[in-house]
Amino acid sequence: MLIKFKKASDVPSSEITSPSVYLNRRHFLQSAAIVGAGAAFGSIAGPAFAAPGNPGENLGNVNKTKWTQDSLGEKLTEYGPVTTYNNFYEFGTGKTDPADNAKNFKPRPWSLAVDGAVEKPGVYNLEDFLNPHQLEERVYRFRCVEAWSMVIPWVGIPLADVVKRFGATGNAKYVAFETLNDAERMPGQHRSVLEWPYREGLRIDEAMNPLSLLVVGLYGKVLPNQNGAPLRLMVPWKYGFKSIKSIVKMTFQEKEPPTSWNMSSSREYGFYSNVNPEVSHPRWSQAKERRIGDFLKRPTKMFNGYEEEVGQLYAGMDLKKNY
C-alpha cells in the first residue's frame, strides 16, 4: 500500500525516498510460523508451514509452477530489499518503518472471517482452509503506484481455489477484504493517516483469475511480518496497494466495496488500479518505473506485463475512466 502522512494529496513526489538507500540493509525478522494440518474442504493432513524457529525458516511442500524466473526472463530482487523497503501503513509511514516496527507483531494464532454471499460462512483458522500440498511458488512482478518495482518469488495458494471452497454464490459479484484492526499490535493505526481497518476489493472474475494468489511466504520462506504476515493478497497486474496485507476478513457481496485509498482520494486511486502506463497519477507519470537495484528506469508494461492473462477482463471498458 502507498505511504502518506496526512492526506493522499499531501505527499509530493520529492518526498519519496530513493530505494538505493536501503539496498544493503538486512532485517531478517522473526515471523511466527504456521503449523497446520488442514482438515476442512478435504485438504490433506500434514505440515503446511515451517515450525516456529529462526527467522527466514524455509517452507515445506512448495510446488513449482509455470511462473518461474526463467519464464519471466527477469532478475529476482534480492531478499534484503524485499523485506526492508516496504509500504505497510499499519506499522508506520516510512519505507523502513514496517521492518523496524513489526518485530513484536504476533501473527499466530490467526483466523479469517468469511461472510456474505457464500455457502460456508464462518471463522476459520488458517490451517482450516490451506491445503498444505497446494502451496505454489510463483515469480511475479510487483509494481508500486509510486513507480518503483520488484520481482519476487511468492509462495501461496490460488485465490480461486479458496473462493470455490467457501462456495461463493451467484450473488457474489465482488469480494471485499479487510486487514487486522488492532492499534496495540499495529502501532501505525494510532495515526489517522487512513480510515482503519484497511479495505480492498476485487471483482469476482478478478479474484477467480489464475494469477490471483493468497500469499503465505516469499523466497520459499515464511512471510515476514512487514510483508503482510501471515496472509496477504497478490494481484500482480494491479498497483501494489491492491494486494492487501494481514487479511482477517473476506466478504462476498453484490455491490462494489469501498476501498481505503479510493475513500481517501478517489481522484488519485480508482477501484481497479490496474497498472497502466497510459494513465498518469495526478502527481506523476506512470509511463516508466525504477526496478529496485537498477539505476535506469524502464518502460512500464500494460497490466504490468500480464495483458495476455487479464486483458479480457476489461474488454470494452474505458480504462481511463475505470482507472
C-alpha positions as a printed Julia matrix, in Angstrom:
323×3 Matrix{Float64}:
   0.0     0.0     0.0
   1.14    3.57   -0.65
   2.73    5.63    2.13
   1.42    9.01    3.27
   1.31   11.13    6.42
  -1.93   13.12    6.29
  -3.86   13.08    3.04
  -3.0    11.24   -0.11
  -2.76   14.57   -1.91
  -0.29   15.97    0.62
   2.75   13.86   -0.31
   4.87   15.35   -3.12
   6.89   13.02   -5.28
  10.03   14.71   -3.97
   9.41   13.06   -0.6
   9.63    9.54   -2.0
  12.8     8.05   -0.59
  15.34    6.67   -3.05
  15.39    2.84   -2.95
  19.18    2.8    -3.24
  19.49    3.96    0.36
  18.17    0.63    1.55
  19.67   -1.88   -0.85
  22.32   -3.15    1.57
  20.14   -3.39    4.64
  19.26   -6.78    6.09
  16.38   -7.12    8.51
  15.61  -10.79    8.93
  12.81  -10.51   11.46
  11.29  -13.43   13.23
   7.9   -14.36   11.82
   5.73  -16.66   13.85
   5.3   -19.6    11.53
   2.18  -21.57   10.99
   1.89  -25.24   11.77
  -1.11  -26.81   10.21
  -2.93  -29.95    9.3
  -5.74  -28.74    7.06
  -8.82  -30.84    7.57
 -11.6   -28.68    6.15
 -12.53  -28.73    2.46
 -10.89  -32.11    2.03
  -7.32  -30.9     2.49
  -4.67  -33.47    3.29
  -3.21  -33.62    6.78
   0.42  -32.63    7.04
   2.66  -29.66    7.9
   1.65  -26.59    5.89
   4.45  -24.32    7.1
   7.79  -24.49    8.85
   7.6   -24.97   12.59
   8.41  -21.9    14.69
  12.15  -21.31   14.72
  14.77  -18.99   13.33
  13.73  -16.05   11.12
  13.57  -16.9     7.45
  12.96  -20.59    8.02
  12.05  -22.48    4.88
   8.54  -23.53    3.97
   7.87  -27.14    3.09
   5.78  -28.74    0.34
   6.15  -25.86   -2.11
   5.25  -26.82   -5.67
   6.91  -25.23   -8.67
   4.66  -23.67  -11.3
   4.89  -22.28  -14.82
   5.52  -18.85  -13.31
   9.29  -19.11  -12.85
  12.21  -16.72  -13.07
  13.19  -18.34  -16.37
   9.71  -17.91  -17.84
   9.61  -14.28  -16.71
  13.11  -13.66  -18.01
  14.0   -11.15  -15.31
  16.4   -10.96  -12.39
  14.95  -11.52   -8.92
  15.07   -8.64   -6.47
  17.3    -9.52   -3.52
  15.63  -10.78   -0.35
  17.04   -7.9     1.73
  15.34   -5.02   -0.11
  12.14   -7.04   -0.47
  11.92   -7.3     3.32
  13.22   -3.84    4.3
  11.75   -1.48    1.7
   8.03   -1.76    2.33
   4.74    0.11    2.3
   2.66   -1.01    5.29
   0.94    1.93    6.98
  -0.15   -0.16    9.93
   3.49   -0.18   11.03
   4.48    3.33   10.01
   4.74    5.74    7.12
   8.42    5.35    6.22
   9.87    2.68    3.96
  11.87    1.09    6.77
   9.2     1.56    9.45
   7.46   -1.79    8.79
  10.67   -3.79    9.24
  11.58   -1.77   12.33
   8.14   -1.7    13.96
   6.76   -5.16   13.16
   9.37   -7.09   15.16
   6.99   -7.83   18.02
   3.92   -8.49   15.92
   2.48  -11.97   16.59
   0.68  -13.39   13.55
  -0.35  -16.54   15.41
  -2.96  -17.58   16.24
  -4.75  -16.15   13.2
  -8.25  -16.55   11.88
 -10.15  -15.46    8.79
 -13.81  -14.43    8.95
 -15.83  -15.22    5.83
 -19.34  -13.87    5.3
 -21.8   -12.59    2.73
 -22.9   -14.49   -0.35
 -21.18  -17.79    0.42
 -22.36  -21.29    1.24
 -19.81  -21.79    4.02
 -19.6   -18.6     6.11
 -17.7   -18.77    9.37
 -14.47  -18.02   11.16
 -11.62  -20.25   10.05
  -8.13  -20.87   11.37
  -5.55  -20.68    8.61
  -4.92  -24.41    8.74
  -8.64  -25.0     8.18
  -8.59  -23.8     4.6
  -4.97  -24.01    3.47
  -4.15  -27.29    1.81
  -0.52  -27.99    2.78
   0.08  -29.73   -0.53
  -1.29  -26.82   -2.51
   1.44  -24.25   -1.79
   2.9   -22.86   -5.0
   5.87  -20.67   -5.82
   5.18  -18.01   -8.43
   7.63  -15.39   -9.64
   5.67  -12.2   -10.26
   6.49   -8.61  -11.0
   5.38   -6.24   -8.24
   4.66   -2.63   -9.27
   4.04    0.16   -6.76
   1.97    3.2    -7.69
   4.99    5.29   -6.67
   6.72    3.93   -9.8
   9.17    1.51   -8.17
   9.03   -2.21   -8.77
  10.43   -5.6    -7.76
  10.49   -9.2    -8.98
   9.58  -11.58   -6.16
   9.1   -15.36   -5.84
   5.87  -15.5    -3.82
   4.55  -18.63   -2.11
   0.82  -19.11   -1.7
  -2.37  -20.74   -2.9
  -4.65  -19.74   -5.78
  -7.35  -17.37   -4.57
  -9.79  -19.03   -6.97
  -9.46  -22.33   -5.14
 -10.29  -20.69   -1.81
 -13.29  -18.88   -3.31
 -14.58  -22.21   -4.62
 -14.1   -23.93   -1.26
 -16.09  -21.24    0.54
 -18.81  -21.63   -2.08
 -19.38  -18.15   -3.45
 -22.99  -17.9    -4.69
 -24.36  -16.28   -7.82
 -24.97  -13.05   -5.93
 -21.25  -12.65   -5.26
 -20.12  -10.07   -7.8
 -17.28   -8.77   -5.65
 -15.08   -9.94   -2.79
 -14.05   -7.42   -0.13
 -11.01   -7.81    2.14
 -10.08   -6.27    5.48
  -6.78   -6.04    7.35
  -6.46   -6.58   11.09
  -7.62   -3.51   13.04
  -5.63   -3.56   16.3
  -3.61   -0.46   17.15
  -1.87   -2.2    20.03
  -0.42   -4.79   17.67
  -0.12   -2.43   14.7
   1.09    0.89   16.15
   0.71    2.79   12.9
  -3.04    2.62   13.39
  -2.74    5.11   16.24
  -2.38    7.71   13.5
  -5.35    8.62   11.32
  -3.45    8.51    8.04
  -6.21    6.28    6.66
  -9.6     5.14    7.87
  -8.95    1.82    9.61
  -9.27   -1.04    9.01
  -7.55   -1.11    5.65
 -10.01   -2.26    2.98
  -9.62   -3.61   -0.53
 -11.73   -5.45   -3.05
 -11.84   -7.26   -6.36
 -14.5    -8.16   -8.85
 -15.25  -11.84   -8.54
 -13.83  -12.56  -12.01
 -10.59  -10.84  -10.97
 -10.47  -12.95   -7.83
 -11.01  -16.08   -9.91
  -8.27  -15.23  -12.4
  -5.44  -17.81  -12.24
  -2.9   -15.08  -11.41
  -4.6   -14.05   -8.14
  -2.76  -15.54   -5.18
  -3.21  -15.69   -1.41
   0.37  -15.39   -0.17
   1.9   -17.01    2.93
   5.59  -16.75    2.05
   8.29  -15.43   -0.25
  11.6   -16.82   -1.44
  10.47  -20.18   -0.07
  10.39  -18.77    3.44
   7.69  -17.88    5.94
   6.2   -14.48    5.09
   7.85  -11.79    7.25
   5.65   -9.55    9.37
   6.5    -6.45    7.38
   5.44   -8.12    4.15
   1.92   -8.9     5.38
   2.15  -11.99    7.59
   0.54  -14.35    7.85
  -1.8   -13.92    4.87
  -1.82  -11.33    2.1
  -3.14  -10.94   -1.41
  -1.13  -10.71   -4.62
  -2.74   -9.46   -7.83
   0.31   -8.76   -9.99
  -1.4    -6.76  -12.75
  -2.54   -4.09  -10.25
  -0.61   -1.48   -8.29
   0.79   -2.8    -5.03
  -1.71   -1.19   -2.65
  -4.42   -3.5    -4.04
  -2.54   -6.51   -2.61
  -3.87   -6.12    0.92
  -1.81   -7.49    3.84
  -2.59   -9.34    7.1
  -6.09  -10.28    5.98
  -8.67  -11.12    8.66
 -11.93  -10.9     6.71
 -13.4   -11.72    3.31
 -16.93  -10.62    2.39
 -18.66  -11.76   -0.78
 -21.19   -9.21   -1.95
 -23.22   -7.92   -4.88
 -22.12   -4.26   -4.77
 -18.67   -2.81   -5.33
 -16.97   -2.49   -1.92
 -15.32    0.69   -0.65
 -11.51    0.59   -0.72
  -9.15    2.55    1.51
  -7.19    4.6    -0.98
 -10.25    5.33   -3.09
 -12.01    6.51    0.07
  -9.02    8.7     0.91
  -8.61   10.26   -2.54
 -10.86    8.99   -5.32
  -9.23   11.35   -7.82
  -5.89    9.59   -7.4
  -6.82    5.97   -6.66
  -9.58    4.2    -8.52
 -11.2     0.9    -7.61
  -9.45   -1.03  -10.37
  -5.94    0.45  -10.08
  -4.62   -1.64  -12.95
  -1.03   -0.9   -13.95
  -1.43    1.34  -16.98
   1.41    3.42  -18.45
  -1.14    5.49  -20.4
  -2.94    6.77  -17.29
  -0.83    9.09  -15.17
  -1.18    9.55  -11.47
  -2.28   13.19  -10.93
   1.16   13.97   -9.49
   3.5    11.87  -11.64
   3.7     9.8   -14.8
   3.26    6.03  -14.75
   4.97    5.56  -18.11
   8.24    4.41  -16.53
   9.33    2.64  -13.37
  12.53    2.03  -11.44
  13.26   -1.6   -10.59
  14.79   -1.85   -7.12
  18.52   -2.38   -7.62
  18.61   -0.71  -11.06
  19.89    2.77  -11.82
  17.94    3.47  -15.0
  14.19    3.46  -15.37
  12.39    1.1   -17.71
   9.1     1.44  -19.61
   6.05    0.32  -17.67
   4.17   -2.56  -19.27
   0.41   -2.56  -19.67
  -1.16   -4.58  -16.85
   2.41   -4.92  -15.53
   3.19   -7.31  -18.38
   0.19   -9.59  -17.78
  -2.06   -8.28  -20.55
  -2.41  -11.68  -22.2
  -3.71  -13.21  -18.96
  -6.04  -10.42  -17.8
  -6.77   -8.09  -20.7
 -10.05   -9.88  -21.47
 -11.38   -8.94  -18.02
 -11.63   -5.33  -19.14
 -12.71   -5.74  -22.76
 -14.85   -2.79  -23.83
 -14.09   -0.76  -20.69
 -12.77    2.79  -20.78
  -9.57    2.26  -18.78
  -9.06    5.99  -18.28
 -12.48    6.31  -16.69
 -12.19    2.98  -14.88
  -8.69    3.61  -13.58
